[in-house]
Amino acid sequence: MELAEEWCVLEAGHRSVLVPMAAVAAVRGVGRETVGESSAVRRSLSIRTALRALARDRSRVVCHLAASSGEPLAENGVIDVVGRDYLELFSLGEFSSLRGRRSRTLVPLDSLVAVVSQA
């Protein structure tokens, strides 16, 4: 598990789950020996830095989003751009390459609940 002030990354099999700390309501099963990130530099990295790493690697992701209706939303694709308060996600077609891209979705960073990528 990686832990920063704004986000954490959980490993689940072959998947990595980037979770904004603002989306965390509670954490169960934490032992007394749990240790945070010792590097002040790594702890201070913003969620934008973590998202830009996914964009740089052209990782296929599923962005889980909070919706005002209360029903969760999920957008699949590749992060293309990470701005100050949003990201641009290319929604991919049925092909595994970027040639199958179909549309671009703008996602406000405040709406992110989790970003799942293949590790």
N, C-alpha and C positions, 0 to 999 in steps of 0.2 A: 504494500500500500504506500502510495506517495501522498504526502499531506502538505498543503500550503495554507496560507491564511484565507484565500478566496475559494479554494477548491481542494478536492482529493481525488485520487484515482484508485479504484478498486479493481483487482484482477479476479475474473470469474472464468476459469478454464482458459480458452483461447481468446477471450474478450477482455477488453479494458473498458472500464466505465468511469468517465470523468463526471464528477458531481460538483456543481457549485455549492459552496457551503450555505448560501442563502436558501437553497432548496432542501436542506437537511432539517427535519423537525426533531429527530431523536436518533440515538445510536444505541443498539442493544448488543450485549455480549462483549463489551469492552473490558478486558482484564486490567488489573491494577498496574501491570508491567507495561502497558501500552506507552510507546515513546513517540513523540512528535519528531518532525524533521529537525536535525541539529544545525543545518546550514541556514544562516539568516538570509542569504541570497536566494536559495531555493524556496524558502518559506515565503519570501516576498514576491515571488513571480505571480503575475496576474493570471486570471483565467484566460485572458486574451493570448498570453504567451503559450499556454497549453493548447489552445485551439489553433494557433498559428503553426505549431508543430504538427498537428494533424493535417492542416492544409498543405504544409510543405511536403509531407510524406504522401499526399494524395490518397489518404486512407478513406475507405468507404465507411461511412458512419450512419447511425440512426440517432437523430436528435429527438429526444422526448421532451415535449413542451407542455407547459401549463396553459390551460385554456380558461377563459372567463366562464365558459359553460360548465366547468367542473370535469368534463370528460377529457382524458389525456389524448394528446395528439402525438403522432410520430411522423417525422420526415426522413426519408432515406436519401443518401447522396454522398457527394464529396464537397468538403468545405473549400471554397475558392478564395474568399476574401474574409478577413476578420477586421472589422472596424472598431471604433471606440465603444459603441454600444449595440452592435449588430454583427451578424455574420451572413455571408451569401453562400447558399448551398445549391450546388448543381444537382438536381434530381436526375438520377440515372435511369436509362431505359432498361430493357431486358438484357442488354449486353453488359459484359463485365468491364469493358473499356470505356474511356471517356468519350469515345465516338458516339456512344448511345445516349449521350446527355439529351435531355428533353426540355427542361425548364429550370429557371433560377428562382429560388425562394429566399426572401429576406427574413431573417429570424432575429428578433430583438434578444439580446443576451439575457435580459431580465426574465424572459419566458422559458429559458433552459432549465429543465429538471435533471437531465442526464444526457450524456453523449456517449454512445456505445460504439466501440471500434473493434475490429478483429486484431488481436495481438500478433 
